[in-house]
Amino acid sequence: MRLGGAVKFVMVGVVFLLVGYVAFQIFEIRIDANLGSIFARSQAEVEVRPTKPPKYKCSLAKPCPENHFAFKMASGAANVVGPKICVEDRIIMSGVKNNVGRGMNIATVNGKTGELLDTKVFDLWGADVMPFVDFLKTLQDGTIVFMATYDDSATKLNDEARKLVSDLGSASFTNLGFRDNWIFVGAKGIQSKSPFEQHIKNNKDTNKYEGWPEVLEMEGCVPLKKE
């Protein structure tokens, strides 16, 4: 009887061990499956998660090539919001900087280095045009000139001023009229017309802001002047 009881005890122990082993194997398989599922989801999230688009200077759509500098600019909006000029990721003229005003807004940049030289505002509605003319005459060869209108920039213009700006590479400045919007990038000593120019006429039938046309915006890459 004692031998039979011992055999039963051993058999129960063996069965217990077998059940435990099988349960452990099933548990381990489930853990592996769960971990695999977790890792799979994580990998899928990494692959699906959208990446931030790269940021280029002045928020351009694409980077500028070597030996070029980036710019982005906008004309004024009616007589409410002033123009804005960004060069090489630096805002050099804007309403926030409080260095824009009615008339012609101008920033000059060293054509060899891309460094800012000066910013100017000329009231060509209520003031004399000669300070504007005199400033244009002082520009040195190779100077890059950014120009943007705000409110009205044409009332006081004369033929001399129009020719001086045309000589910077403008194709439409001779036709700039009362409250037209215009933005332009030119250079002193340029031998051709600039590719960076936009002009929209003040027209009561098409104006966006009653007595003023819509805002003009432009961006691009300006090649540095070679020695």
ChimeraX attribute file (.defattr): number of C-alpha atoms within 10 A of each C-alpha:
attribute: neighborCount
match mode: 1-to-1
recipient: residues
	/A:1	6
	/A:2	7
	/A:3	8
	/A:4	9
	/A:5	10
	/A:6	11
	/A:7	12
	/A:8	12
	/A:9	12
	/A:10	12
	/A:11	12
	/A:12	12
	/A:13	12
	/A:14	12
	/A:15	12
	/A:16	11
	/A:17	12
	/A:18	12
	/A:19	12
	/A:20	12
	/A:21	12
	/A:22	11
	/A:23	12
	/A:24	12
	/A:25	12
	/A:26	12
	/A:27	12
	/A:28	12
	/A:29	12
	/A:30	12
	/A:31	12
	/A:32	12
	/A:33	12
	/A:34	12
	/A:35	12
	/A:36	12
	/A:37	12
	/A:38	12
	/A:39	12
	/A:40	12
	/A:41	12
	/A:42	12
	/A:43	12
	/A:44	11
	/A:45	11
	/A:46	11
	/A:47	10
	/A:48	9
	/A:49	9
	/A:50	8
	/A:51	8
	/A:52	6
	/A:53	7
	/A:54	9
	/A:55	11
	/A:56	14
	/A:57	18
	/A:58	20
	/A:59	16
	/A:60	17
	/A:61	13
	/A:62	13
	/A:63	17
	/A:64	18
	/A:65	11
	/A:66	9
	/A:67	14
	/A:68	19
	/A:69	21
	/A:70	24
	/A:71	24
	/A:72	21
	/A:73	25
	/A:74	24
	/A:75	28
	/A:76	33
	/A:77	20
	/A:78	23
	/A:79	15
	/A:80	11
	/A:81	16
	/A:82	25
	/A:83	28
	/A:84	22
	/A:85	26
	/A:86	21
	/A:87	25
	/A:88	20
	/A:89	16
	/A:90	14
	/A:91	16
	/A:92	17
	/A:93	22
	/A:94	20
	/A:95	14
	/A:96	10
	/A:97	10
	/A:98	9
	/A:99	16
	/A:100	27
	/A:101	21
	/A:102	21
	/A:103	25
	/A:104	26
	/A:105	28
	/A:106	20
	/A:107	21
	/A:108	21
	/A:109	19
	/A:110	19
	/A:111	24
	/A:112	16
	/A:113	13
	/A:114	21
	/A:115	14
	/A:116	17
	/A:117	13
	/A:118	12
	/A:119	17
	/A:120	16
	/A:121	19
	/A:122	23
	/A:123	22
	/A:124	23
	/A:125	19
	/A:126	13
	/A:127	13
	/A:128	14
	/A:129	19
	/A:130	16
	/A:131	13
	/A:132	18
	/A:133	19
	/A:134	11
	/A:135	11
	/A:136	16
	/A:137	13
	/A:138	9
	/A:139	16
	/A:140	13
	/A:141	12
	/A:142	19
	/A:143	22
	/A:144	27
	/A:145	23
	/A:146	23
	/A:147	24
	/A:148	29
	/A:149	33
	/A:150	31
	/A:151	28
	/A:152	25
	/A:153	25
	/A:154	24
	/A:155	18
	/A:156	17
	/A:157	20
	/A:158	13
	/A:159	8
	/A:160	12
	/A:161	20
	/A:162	18
	/A:163	14
	/A:164	17
	/A:165	23
	/A:166	17
	/A:167	18
	/A:168	24
	/A:169	23
	/A:170	24
	/A:171	18
	/A:172	16
	/A:173	21
	/A:174	17
	/A:175	12
	/A:176	20
	/A:177	17
	/A:178	18
	/A:179	24
	/A:180	23
	/A:181	29
	/A:182	26
	/A:183	27
	/A:184	27
	/A:185	26
	/A:186	26
	/A:187	27
	/A:188	21
	/A:189	15
	/A:190	15
	/A:191	10
	/A:192	13
	/A:193	15
	/A:194	16
	/A:195	14
	/A:196	17
	/A:197	22
	/A:198	19
	/A:199	18
	/A:200	19
	/A:201	18
	/A:202	22
	/A:203	15
	/A:204	12
	/A:205	9
	/A:206	13
	/A:207	15
	/A:208	15
	/A:209	14
	/A:210	13
	/A:211	16
	/A:212	25
	/A:213	23
	/A:214	19
	/A:215	20
	/A:216	20
	/A:217	18
	/A:218	17
	/A:219	19
	/A:220	21
	/A:221	20
	/A:222	21
	/A:223	16
	/A:224	17
	/A:225	16
	/A:226	9
	/A:227	5
